[in-house]
Amino acid sequence: MFKQILGKLPKKPSAKFWDNGESQTPDNNNNNNNSQGGDEAALSQRPSSNGDNNLDCVSLEVLPRLRDVSISEKQELFLKKLRLCCVVFDFAAEPQQNLKEKEIKRQTLLEVVDYVISSGNGKFPEQVIQEATKMISANLFSNPHQQWKNKTPEAIEVEEEEGSLNPSWPHLQIVYEFLLRIVASPNTDAKISKKYIDHTFVLKLLDLFDSEDPREREYLKTILHRIYGRFMVHRPFIRKTMNNILYDFIFETGKHSGIAEFLEVLGSIINGFALPLKEEHKLFLTRVLIPLHKLKCLPNYHQQLSYCVIQFVEKDCKLADTVIRGLLKYWPVTNSSKEIMFLNELEEILEATQSTEFERCMIPLSRQIALCLSSSHFQVAERALYLWNNDHVSDLVRQNSRIILPIVFPALEKNGSSHWNQAVKNLTENVLKVLSDTNPDLFEECLRKFQEDQQKAEDSKKKNGETWRQLEEIVASKGHTSMAKLRFFFLLEQQTPKQKLSWMAFLQQKNVVTI
């Protein structure tokens, strides 16, 4: 295919082409010689009026292939090809223009990637690193790419049905591959490269994570992994910048496309934290990771977030109490699907929790579990019941059964008798049987107290019903008789302050003003 494309190219370059803004006339004899033997045509551009690398005028210049020149000439030719690849095409605005030139650039990009892969054991000189960084910056941080990445919300909504894919991907994919190969190559000297892959470069790279194209975010994630591992001097800056982006997402915008990828990178970083954990890292857990649970878009990144949180608990079991109380703080009230996510994460955290840490938070945790057991949404109740299938969680409950069982028993007993879902009823009966076999005396005590509380509730309900009936009789008589007034004040004294307020509001509504 490459030969077919080259065969359609003109034998000679145009009489005039622009290189760095200067008009030149190439030598015809040299061009005729170079055009033989499968030489590659190269792009040249005249800079646009706004000073960027966007294409303004295109012409052709003949460059040989890297494999067709001697070893001594390869480096200089490689640099020329890197400069050539700085030409940026606007695929979104001009999809059908400069098709030949776009294909030439794509083939050139593939050639420079292959050169990096197949290069020998010698280190890349500083000039190569400098030109490579310029080429990468020109393509990744260019105006057309930024304009696509920062599309308006209306434009994104239109593309959601078709998928928000970057139209420049045929070139960008190879540029990302080139960056990945340069960063990972053993021929790249980190001491030299850090002058060009600096804080500004890393900051712009992190900004690209907000891209709507999942293919681009996947490459960025891998490249950031490599940069973090290769350039130790950049590690604090990368962590700080990612923290700031996450702060902005949590407390300001609530919108970012690359949170899942960020958290996946952070999961690997957290996994490499040395013990004991620094205070900086603990603050990251409490100020960033735990508040991330409150966002509406939690399902988009919950798997990666849960992994990061569990990494902290596994490294320092004393953080379990902090994490569990953080989950309880942001526990969803009306969103059943989020409740199930929280229960899944909670089980994994409890598996890494020691008994001492569990005892610190078991009372508020048991109350929340009881609420989940009482949920009318059968999947929430079912997931909460499945906690007893976990051996470690079951052991923690058994060790602290005297405190936990009285809290969760009423919810279990009501589920077993009155829940609408048969699967929940069956699971509840199994859990009750396990609890009964574990500590029969405590189980009987909880059952007896539950029955007493139920009887008291029934008696209170009947008493309240009778009291309201008497109050309605007083209202019907308009409170004119002395006996009615005495009955009213007698009943009023027996009520709680809250009930007294309800009575007075009821009487005012009925216009009983004489009392």
N, C-alpha and C positions, 0 to 999 in steps of 0.2 A: 504493500500500500504506500509505503514511504517513497519507494522508487517511482511509483505512478504519479504521486504528487509532485515530486521533483521534476519529472519529465515534462510536466505542464508549465514549469517555470520558464521565464525568458532566458535565452542563452547568454544575454548580456544584461548587466544592470542598467537601470535608467541612467540617462546622461547626467542627472543631478540627484544627489541624495544628501540628507542632512545627518551630520554626526556632531553632536554637542553644539548644534546651532550653527555650524560652519558649512558653507557650500563647497563641495569638492567634485572633481571629475576623475573618476577612476581610470586606470590604465587599461586600454582595451586588450592589449596582449596578455597582461596578467590575468584578466578576467576570462579570456578564452582558454588559457591554460588551466585555470582553477576550475572551470566549468566541466572539465573532463574528469572522468574517474569517479563519478558519484558525489561531487561536492555538494555541500548543503547551502541553500540560500538563507541569508540572514536578514533580519529586520533592521531598519534604521529609522529614526524619528526626528521630527522637528519639535522642540518643546512647545507646549501649548502656552497661551498668553497668561494663564493663571499660575504658571511656574511649576505645575505638578507633572507627573509622568504619564498622564493620559495621552492617548494617541491623537495627534493633530494631522500629521502627514506621514504616509508610509512609502518607502521605496525599498528596493532590494539590493543587498550587498552579498557577494559570494564569500562564504567561509567554508573551509574544508571541514570534514568530520575529524573528531579527535583521534579516532582509530587510524586515520590515514596520514597522520603527521608523525614526525620523529618524537622521541621522548623529550628532547630538549625544547621542542616547540609546543608541547602539549600545555604547559602551564600558561603561557601567554595566550594561546588560543582559548583555553578554558576561561580566562579572565574576560576575553572578548565576548564569549558566549554568555557569561554572567551579566555583562553590561547590556547585551542584546535583550536578555530576558527581563530587563527593567521596564520594557515597554508594556503598558497596561491597557487592556481592551475593556470597553464597557459592554459586557454581554447583555445586560438588562435593557439598556437604552438602544443598542445597535446590534441585535442578535444576528442579522443577516449581512452585516458589513464586514469587510476585511477577512473573509472566511479563509482565504489562502494564507494570509499572514498569521492568523490565529493557529492554524495547523502547523505552520513553520515554527512558531514559538513553542507549541506543545511538544513537537519533536525535539527541539533544542533543550527544553526542560528535562525531557527523558534522558537525553544524552549526558547532561551535567550530573543528573542523579546517578547514572551508571558509572560515570567517572569517579564519583565519591565512593561508590561501593567497591569498585575494582582497583582503587588506588593502592599502591604498595604500602610498605611499612614506614615510609618517610612522613614526617610531620608536615601538615599544611603550613605554608608560610603566612605571615601576618597579612600580606596583601590579599591572599585568597580569602581569608576569613573576613576581611574588611569588605571586599566586593560581594561575597556571598551574603553578608548581613544586609548590605545595601539592596541587593536584589530581593531578598526576602521581605524587607521593609516596604519596598516599592510595591510589591504585589499584595501583601497582607494588610498594610496600613494605608492603602491608596483610597482616593475619594470614591470610585465606583463601589469598592467593597464596603466602605463605611456607609455609603448611602443605602446599599441593599440591607446591611445589618440593622440600620436605624430606620427601617420603614415605619410608616405611621401605623397605629393599631388597626385602622380601617383596611389598609393594604394587607396586613397580616391576616385579618379575618377572612378576606376574600380568598387568600391562598391556602387557608387551613384545610379546605376540602381537597385541594390538589396536592398539598404538602409543601411546606416552605423550604424549598431547596434552592441553594445559591446557583444562579445561572452561570457564574464564573467557575464552577467546580472543575470543568475539564483542565483548567490551568492551576487552580488553587490546590487541587489534590496533589499534583506533582510538586508544587512549591512546599506544601506541608511535608511531603515525603522527603524532599531535599533537606529541609530544616531538621527533620528527625534524624536523617542519616549524618548530617554534619555534627549535631549535638552528640550522637551516640558513637561516632567514629573514634577509634583509638588514635587516629592520626590528627585529631583535633586537640590542640594544646589548651587546656582550661585556663592557664595563666594569661595566654594571649587572647583567647576568645572572650573572657569576662570584660575586656575593654569595649567590646562591640555588642555582646549580648549583656547589656548593662541593665540598670534599674528601669530606665526609660523603655527599653525594648521589652523587658518582662512585664511592665505595667500595661503597655499596649497589647501584649499577647493575652494577658488576663482579661482585658476588656473585650476581646473577641469571644470569650465564653458565652456572651449574651446572644450569640448567633442563633437564628431559628433553624439552621441546618444541622441535624443530628450527626451527619458525617463529619462536618467541620469540628463539632464539639468533641467527637471521639478522637480525632487527630490531636486536637489541642490538649486533651487529657493525657494522652501518651507522651506528648512533647514536654508538657509541664513536669510529668514524672521524671523524665530524663534530665531536664534542667535542674530540678531540685536535687537529684542524686549526684549530678556531675559538678555543679557549682555550689559548693558549701557556703561561699561568701554571700550568696543570694538568699539563703534559706530564711533568715529572720525577716527580710523584706518581703518575700513571697507570703509567709504566714501572716504578716501584718496587713498586707494588701488584701489578701483573701478575707481576713477578719473584717476589714472595712467594707468590702463589697457585701458580705453577709449582714453586717450591721445595717447597711442601707436597705437591703432586701427586707429585713425583719421589721425595722422601725419606720421606714419611709415609703418605699415603692410597693413592696409585696409582689414585684414582678421581676423575674430573671429566668432566662432559658437554661442557664448552665449550672444550676444549684446541685443537681444530681452528680454531674461530673466533678464539680468542686469537692463535694463530700466524698466522692470515691477517691480522689487524690488525697484528701485529708485523712481518710481511713488508713491509707498506707503510711502517711506521715505519723499519725498517732501510734500505729503499730511499732514504729521505730523509736518512740520516746524512751529515754533512759529513766531508770528508777533511782531515787524517788522522783516523782513528777514535780516539775517546777510549778511555782505559783501561777506563772503566766498560762500554763497549760490548763490548770484547774479553773482559772477564770474564763478561759475559752469554753470550757464545758458548761459552766453555769450561765455565762452571758450570751453565748451564741448557740450552742447545740441544743440546750433545753428549750430556750424560747422559739427555736425553729419549729417546735411541735404545735405552736398555736396558729400557724398560717393555714388558710383555706386550701392551698395547693399542696398540702402535706403528702397526698398520695403520689405526687410526681417524684419525690425524693426520699420517701420514708425508709425504704430498704437500706439506702446508703447511710442515712442519718442513724438508724438503729444500729448499724454495724459500728459507727464511730462511737456511739454512747457505750455500747457493750465493751468496746476496746478499753475505754477508761475504767470501767468497773472491773474488768479482768486484770488490769494492771495494778489497780489500787482498790481493794474490796471496801475500804472505808468510804468510798464515794457512792456506794450503793444507796445509802440513806438519802443523800443529796439528790441523786437521780430519781429515786422513787417519789420523793416529795415534789420534785419538779414536774414529773408526769401528772401527779395528782392535782397540781396547781393549774395545769392546762388541760385537764381531762375534759373531753367534749361532753356537752349536755344533751344536744338534740341530733347530733350527727352519728348515726349508728355505725356507718362504715369506718369512721375514724376511731370509734370506741373499740372496734375489733382490732384495728392496727395497734392501738395502745395496749390491748390485752396480749397481743402477740409479742410485742416488745417487752412488756412486763414479765412475761414468762421467761424470756431469755435472760433478762436482768436478774430475776430471782434465782435462776440456775447458777449464776456467778456470785450470789449473795451468801455471806456467812451468817450464822445464827445470831451473832452479836449485833450485826448491822440490821438484821431483819427485825429484831426486838425493838429497835428505836422507832420504826415506822409502821409496825404491824397494826396498830389501832386505827389510824386514818386509812390505811390500805384496806383493812378488813371492812370498814364501812363502805368504801368505794366498791369493793367486790360484792358486798351485799346489795348495793344499788344495781349493779350489773346483773346479778342473779334475779332481781325483781323486774328486770326490763321486759316490756311487752314485745320487744323485738326478739324473736326466737334465736337469731344468730348470735346476738350479744349474750343472752342468757346461756346459750349452748357453749360459747367460747369460754365464758367464765367457769362453767362446770368442768370443762376439759382441763383446767388447772390442776385438778385432783388426779389426773392421769400422769402428771409429772412426778417422778419419784422424789426428787429433791424438794419440790414445793410441798408435796404431801408430808415429807419428813419435817419441814419447817412448821407446818400447821399442827402436826401431831405433838411436836415439842412445846408448842405454845397453845395447846387446845383449850386450856382453861380461860384464856382471854379471847381467842378468836371464835370459838364455837358459839358462845352466847350472842355474838354480834351477827354472825351469818345464819344462825339456825332459823330465826323467823322467816327469812327470805326463802330458805330451802324448804321449810315446811309448807309455806304458802304455794310455792311452785309445785310441790308434789301433789297438792290437793286441788288447785284451781287454775294452773297455767293452761292456756288454750292449746299449746303445742304438745303433741304426744311425745315427740322425741325429747323435749325438755323434761317432761314428767318422768320418762324412763331414766334419763341421766341423773335426775335429782334423786330418784329412789336408790340408784346405785351409790351415789355419794353419801346419802343418809345411812345406807347399810354399812359402808366403810367406816363412817364416824361412829356408828353404834358398836361395831366390832372392836374398834380401837379403844374406846373408853365408855363402856356401857353405863357406868354410874353417872358420869357427866352428861351423857346423852339423855338419860332419864330425867335428870335434874333440869336440863334445858327444855325438854318436852313438857315437863310439869309447869315450869314457869311460863312457857309459851301458852299453854292452855289456860292458866290463870289470867294472863294478860288478855287473852281473847275474851274470857268471861267478863273481865272488868270492862273491856271495850264495849261488849254487848250491853252490860248494865248501864254504863254511862250513856250509851246511845238511847236506851229506853228512857232514862231519866231526863235527858235533854228533850226528847220528844214530848214527854209529859209536861215539862216546864213550858215549852213553847205553846202547847195546847192551852195551858192556863193563861199564858200571856195573851193569846188571841181572844180568850173570853173577856179579859180585862179591856182589851181594845174594843171589843164589840159593845161593851157597856159604857165606853168613852170615859171610864174612870170617874164617873160622877158620884158613886156611892162610897161611903167611908170604908165599907168592907173591901171594895175593889182596890182602894188605895193601900189598905193594910196588906192585902194579898200581894200587891205589886212590890212594895218595899220589902216584904218578907222574902219573896223569891229573888229580888235583886241582891240582897245581902249574901245569898248563897252562891252567887256567880263570881267568876274570876274577873279581874279588871277588863280583860279583852271582851268577855261576854257582856259585861255591863255596857261597854261602848256600843256593842251590836244591838243591845236592847234599846238604848236611847235613840240610836239611829232608826230603828224599826218603828218606835213610837212616834218620832218626828215625821217619818214618812206617812204614818196613818193619821197625822194631825191630832194626836192625843196630847193636848197642851195643858190640860187641867192638872195633870199629875206632876 
